[in-house]
C-alpha cells in the first residue's frame, strides 16, 4: 500500500508546497515567512476538515496503513521487562502471534497480540499477521499461565483473519479458535482487549473475549472484510467502500452500538504519525481499566464478563434492529 492515502492527497500537496517554500527561502535568502505562515494556518484547517470528517472507508485504509504501529511497537513503548515466550507445546511456534510476560506500571502482566510484518521478508515470516492454530494455542497457553500466577491479560488485536489455508484446517483451526473463546470467557483474571488495526473475523475474536473491549479511533472490527462482504452481497468486491459504510465496522459506529467499551483517540492523521504520543493514549486507557478491574472479585469478574457478552446482539422482533439497553 502507498504511504499516501487518496483522501490525504490535498494535505500532502499543501505540505509539499510549504516545504518547497521553506527550501526556496533558505537557498535564495528571501523572506517568505508571511506566506508560509498563511499556508500553515490553511494546512491546519485542512487537516481538521479532512481528518475530522473521515468516512468508514477512509478509516479502513488507515487501519491497513503499511506504517501503522504493530503489537511489538506498542510493547516496546508501554511495557518494561518484556520476555517473549514461544510455542504451543503441541506443534510449533507461530510468529503471527507474539506474547510473553512483562510489567505495566510496575504490575506483572501477560501481553499477547497479532503481529504483522514490516516489509516482504518479515510479512512472509509472520504470515501477514494471519495466525495458524498453533498461534491461538500459544495464546491460550499464555492466558492459562497468567491465570495460574494471577496476572492480568492484555491483548492487542490486529489481523485480517485466521489463516484459511489447508495446513491450518488440517491442524484444527476452527477448534483452536473455539477453544480460546470458551477459555477466555471463564478466565479468572482481568482481560483488556485493544483493536489497534484490523480486527477481522474469528482470527480477531480468538483474542477478543475480554472485560474491556477498546478500539483505536481508526481501527476496524468485523466478521468479514468490506471486500468479502461486497462480493457476497452484491457479487462485486469493487463495492467495498459501500460495504464498509453499511457494515458499521469502525470504532465510532461500534461505540454507538455499545459493542465496545471505549474508543481510544488517535493522533491526527493516524497512529503511525506519532507512536510515542499514541502509546500515551493507550497507556491511560490500560491504567484506568486495570485499576477498575483489579478491584473486582474473581468470581464476579467472570460473571460480569458473561453478562457483557450475553447482551450483545439482542434482537428486537418488531423492527429487526439490535436493541440497546
Order of alpha helices (4+ residues) and beta strands (2+ residues): alpha-alpha-alpha-alpha-beta-beta-beta-alpha-alpha-beta-alpha-alpha-beta-alpha-beta-beta-alpha-alpha-alpha-beta-alpha-alpha
